[in-house]
Amino acid sequence: MKTLLTSILALSLTIAAPAFAEVSAIKPRVAVEKIAAVIQTQFYDEARGGQIARDLRAEAGRGAYDRLTNPNDFATTLTTRLSPLDGHFRVSWAPPEPAGAGARDAGPSAYAEHLRRANYGFRRAEVLPGNIGYVEMSEFADFTPGDEAARRTADAALALIASTDAVIFDLRENGGGSPAMVGYLVGRFVAADANVYNTFKTRGEPDADERPTVTITEPRRLDTPMYVLISGRTGSAAESFAYTLKSAGRAVIVGERSAGAANPGGDVDVGDGLRIFVSNGTPINPITGKNWEGTGVSPDVEAPSKLALVRAQRLALTKLAATPGATSAAVENRWALEALADAPAVEPGKLAAYAGDYGVYQVATADGRLVLRQGRRPEVALKPLDQGGLFVVEGSPLRRMRFEDGALIVLRTDGSSSRYARSAGQAAEK
């Protein structure tokens, strides 16, 4: 089963090309014929592939592409022409190797080096306030049984958030990758016998699916609330991850509709430095009986892309805060949720009235907000939670304080507090 591996290798070719390489003219009609032939013989839908090829040949015969002798212009125009027909259609160009030169290193070793430098797609893994696991991924790395680097990185990211009460996967900047990683990560959150994985119908090959290709030995998190963030930049394998979990009712999808590129395939060299990515397969979901090609994955909860993480945090914390009982965890969840709310407007004069020295703390105004200083510790900003003197340290939702009766009261989730009176001289001045 082909993946987007070859498109990543094509990218490495482009990156490796000289920045100011000489661009030689091409023969557009010859190039169109080669592209049409590839589409006719390799596109996953034989009938549609044949029709697309016939249309391209007819257009070329009418001279529609004759002026595009610059290969960059040609590639851009053909991509624009073809991409509405399939989300993965793309024509690219890189300067061909000079005669006698060794081939560029665009094989598996180049892809392996790309993945290593990209940390196998795992940009960030951390625990957010309220004990929410957060994993940001830039791509889905390919791996096979015995190829442990990508799997170990995935396991390390998931181990970091293993004790969290909810999980957020951030795929807003993820263009896709390998079904192998999709299946492995989905498998960590569904039952071993769950029939949720997409089946790929590939032209000229047996059917294949996204079930994990390696044994999952770690505990599966079957009940942990899950949220997946998507945007218009989320494509291909990243969409498969979101679509699979959404169709299975296993995750809440938050953000904006995704790109709508479902069909996997690979790059084909057509000469003169030109390559075309052609989809030779299409996924079918066992629950919906279809896929997301052209339509994208629709979010369960719509939110502007830049606000999707906060929206997902609010959803997770609302769910967690609804857990019965007044435990410390419940209070932490509620405080973390309240800290995400928009700050109410507080008059500048009222903020200034809180400024002063409170024992080990000094409070001042700066740029229309309160800042807190304590010895040599970094200065922090205080965000109002109401108009009655309740504040939270920005970025630290469990650090709350209230200004009350000329004192600064530091609050804690266990119900305890510490009171720091303002210096007598300042109290008299106020």
Secondary structure, 3 states (H helix, E strand, C coil): CCCCHHHHHHHHHHHHCCCCCCCCCCCHHHHHHHHHHHHHHHCCCHHHHHHHHHHHHHHHHCCCCCCCCCHHHHHHHHHHHHHHHCCCCEEEECCCCCCCCCCCCCCHHHHHHHHHHCHHHEEEEEEECCCEEEEEECCECCCCCCCHHHHHHHHHHHHHCCCCCEEEEECCCCCCECHHHHHHHHHCCCCCCCCCCCEEEECCCCCEECCCCCCCCCCCCCCCCEEEEECCCCCCHHHHHHHHHHHCCCCEEEECCCCCCCCCEEEEEEECCEEEEEECEEEECCCCCCCCCCCCCCCCEECCHHHHHHHHHHHHHHHHHCCCCCCHHHHHHHHHHHHCCCCCCCCHHHHHHCCEEECCEEEEEECCEEEEECCCCCCEEEEECCCCCEEEECCEEEEEEEEECCEEEEECCCCCEEEEECCHHHHHHC
